[in-house]
Amino acid sequence: MTSSAPEKDLKILTDTSHSTTQQPLTASSHRVVDVEPTQPKPVLSTGLAMTLVSIAFFPASWILVYYMMVHKEWCFADFCTESMGSRRKPVRNTLAIYYMFLFISALFVYLTPRLSALKRVFTYRVSARSTITVGEVIWFTAALIVTNIIIPAVIWTPYWNMWVSSEVPHMSHSMRKRSAMPTGSGKDGMIPGWMGSNRLWIWFVYETLILTTGDSLALLLGLVMIPVSKYSFLSTLLELPYTSMIRIHQWLGWSIFWLTVIHLVVTMLATVMDDIPLAKLFFTVVVDPAPWGDLNYLYITGMVSFFILGFVVITSLAYVRRHYYNTFFLTHFLIFVSLLFAYFHASMSIYYVVPGLCMYAVDGCMRLRDRLRSQRIVEAGTSAGYTTLTVKTPKASTVRPGHFFRVIVPSVSKFESHPWSVAGVDSANETVMFFFAADKRIANHHAEWTSQLVDSVSTKEDTKSFGEVSLQGPYGKHLAMTSPTTKFDAYVLYVAGTGLAPALCAIQSLLKTDKPIYLFWTTSSPNATSLPILAPYLSPSTKPHNLTVRIFSTSTSAPVPEDVEHHRPHLPMLLATHVSPLASEFSSGALNVAVFVCGPGGFIKDALEGVRRFEGSEEGRGIKVDVEIESYDV
């Protein structure tokens, strides 16, 4: 491996030929760099501390919220939930159910990779072309049952029994006011006779739906905040995949939005029976008299919260995220404003979200700390449409294959950060390498952050021109195929585009096993073999004996070199050509093959379908394939 040069001698590598001497962090000749930590680092103790702190937030939040419920004077909402006497004890009991559900969920997540029976069930994908696992579906279904059925039933069962037995004397304050409306033909604001004769029951059904949907929303708000934190036990102890956490976060977010719509519609249906116009009720603030805490601001605060939530949902759509990332990123913080007005609307909105907020607050402090700690770029280069950056950081010893950083380059933007997978690690010299490319499919891509950075690398004369960068992380899940506790007979890395980055980092670790390794890379670049980062793996004099590399180009704009295959790859054929012959070496037992797939959504789906076809074919007989995925899309 080439050692890091002194800072005064560093230069940007822009030569696109093999003669460029930029050596990747993944390998030099046959030498393999150990990616495991060589000595203890302070960052490890920080990670352990964050794990313990994030776990401690849950019992601490339980105690805090319990005392918030007991001390009604601590309530600053217009509707303090426990003002309804029948709800006091049931609402407190829901805390035990909520935290027990979280504990059971964490227990199953912890045990799944350690118990083969659980792993076989929960990691099974719902279809051959889907990245969604059975475990994700089961947990989300269980969450909906707990939040929409079990906890509302716990809160409303005693209230139902009390109301049925004594009806009017025990109606809530708002229900008494509504049920006093006159009946008639429906003219002049009067309730039609058929509704008026049953108005007590109609009011009760409406109020039940209004409050139960509100209770469910409070619980969903608590759940949706938990996967957001990156510095937490979810990634360090439970090792939940980042894409799974984001997917669950999105599912919960959509559940909140549509349940909020139902909550609003039911409330409007209830108020239709009143003689108060909807516009006046939902969009008018009563100034005098209007004591806070007497439901005078209940509707306006709810509407403000709803409209902000709707705006955040719209800017979170996939199209906006892909083409206007900054808009998505910045407007997402408005959810805290929505949450604040939700609390002003009803105090229960904050009861279950406290641990998630605490975890996110600590996460924000950790990211701010990382933002203020600058790291030095020691090498930068562009070739074949791709860019590499090598950064010196003490965090190098904590990086594992599959990890990524959120990178901030102040010379391009002081606040914007982007996630980059680690392409190589040199623990001895404390450097990590990143490999990325600008997405030219995005409208006005020249103004996009990555494009500006690529242009900077192409035009700057030396790395000092960049100044420094900040690295937030490392985040993500350690690739299971590179773990010392997992044993495979062969490894296949089937990647597209910048999916090469985590594949190279994995190869860096896998070369120690002396097992057959196959890298199949699909790229739109016509001259991908000119990449300096691949040179040691392509040159006959430095190529590791157990590594096979095949490059496929989908370029239509230029001819490709002879050593690049000008067509899309067919995974079943590749597995049959390279992996199936290995099965003859195993007279007893199955050949265990690990397949890592990384790329856009369509590429991932095709790869999963290809694995399924291979396993069902004659060539796949006696071969057990274990697939690990890192997708661009959630």
Protein Blocks (a to p, Z undefined) as FASTA:
>chain_A
ZZdddfklgccdfbfbfklccdcfkbgcjbccdfbdfbdcfklmmmmmmmmmmmmmmmmm
mmmmmmmmmmmmlpcbfbdfklpmklmmmmmmmmmmmmmmmmmmmmmmmmmmmpmklmmm
mmpcfbfkbcbdfklmmmmmmmmmmmmmmmmmmmmmmmmmmmmmnmmmmpcfklmmmmmp
ccdehpghiacfklmmmmmmmmmmmmmmmmmmmmmmmmmmmmmmmmmpmbbfklmmnopa
fklmmmmmmmmmmmmmmmmmmmmmmmmmmmmmpccdfklmmmcccfbdcdehilpmmmmm
mmmmmmmmmmmmmmmpmklmmmmmmlmmmmmmmmmmmmmmmmmmpmklmmmmmmmmmmmm
mmmmmmmmmmmmccddfbdcdeehiacdddddfklmmpcehiacddddfklomkbccddd
dfbdcfknopadddddddfkbghkllpmklmmmmmmmmpmbfklnopaddeddedjddfk
lpfkbccfbdcdddehjllmmmmmmmmmmmmnopacddddddfbfblmlpmklmmmmmmk
lgcfkbccddddfbfkbccdfklccbdddfklmmmmmmmmmmmmmmgocddddddddddf
klmmmmmmmmmmmmmmmklgoiacddddddfbZZ
